[in-house]
Amino acid sequence: MSEPTQCPKCEYDYPYPDGDMWICPDCQYQWNEQILAEQAAKASEILDANGNPLESGDTVTVIKDLKIKGSSQSVKVGTKVKNIRLIPDAADGHDIACKIDGIGAMNLKSIYVKKV
């Protein structure tokens, strides 16, 4: 069992172990390090609109007309995008970087694509 440095809920610095669980004496939150690590790994996984996991290098299809901000162009339904690159911690939700033929480099949200 690893030594956690602080409570994941309240960030208190002195949690104590109780069997496989850790307990925070400040907020009484209880957690298991292994389960938290599994949940973090699952949360960082990027899924398409159908719930399939995406990987860098995949080919995806756009499932909705997407207007391009600052332009009169749009990405049409059915547009295939090859060789995507995933951006797992994108703050604005655009977690796919790609290059679309006829448009150029842009970022997409994974909820608007499906894996081919």
Residue pairs with C-beta under 8 A, 6 or more apart in sequence:
1 17
1 20
1 33
2 33
4 15
4 22
4 33
5 13
6 12
6 13
6 15
7 15
7 24
7 26
7 27
7 29
8 29
8 31
8 36
9 24
9 27
9 29
9 31
10 24
10 26
10 27
10 29
12 24
12 25
12 26
12 27
14 25
15 22
15 23
15 24
15 25
16 22
16 23
16 25
17 23
18 30
20 32
20 34
21 30
21 31
21 32
22 30
22 31
22 32
22 33
23 29
23 30
24 30
44 88
45 53
46 53
46 54
46 86
46 88
46 95
46 96
46 110
47 53
47 54
47 110
48 54
48 60
48 110
48 111
48 113
48 114
48 115
49 63
49 110
49 111
49 112
49 113
49 114
50 114
50 115
52 114
52 115
54 60
54 84
54 86
54 96
54 110
54 113
54 115
55 86
56 84
56 85
56 86
57 83
57 84
57 85
58 83
58 84
58 115
58 116
59 80
59 81
59 82
59 83
59 84
59 115
59 116
60 80
60 81
60 84
60 96
60 113
60 114
60 115
60 116
61 78
61 79
61 80
61 81
61 113
61 114
61 116
62 75
62 76
62 77
62 78
62 79
62 81
62 108
62 112
62 113
63 77
63 112
63 113
63 114
64 77
64 112
65 74
65 75
65 76
65 77
66 74
66 75
66 108
66 112
67 74
68 74
68 75
68 103
68 106
73 103
75 100
75 103
75 106
75 108
79 100
80 116
81 96
81 98
81 99
81 100
81 108
81 113
82 98
83 98
83 99
84 96
84 97
84 98
84 108
85 96
85 97
85 98
86 95
86 96
86 97
87 94
87 95
87 96
87 97
87 107
88 95
90 107
93 109
94 107
94 108
94 109
95 107
95 109
95 110
96 107
96 108
96 109
96 110
96 113
97 105
97 106
97 107
98 105
98 106
98 107
98 108
99 105
99 106
100 106
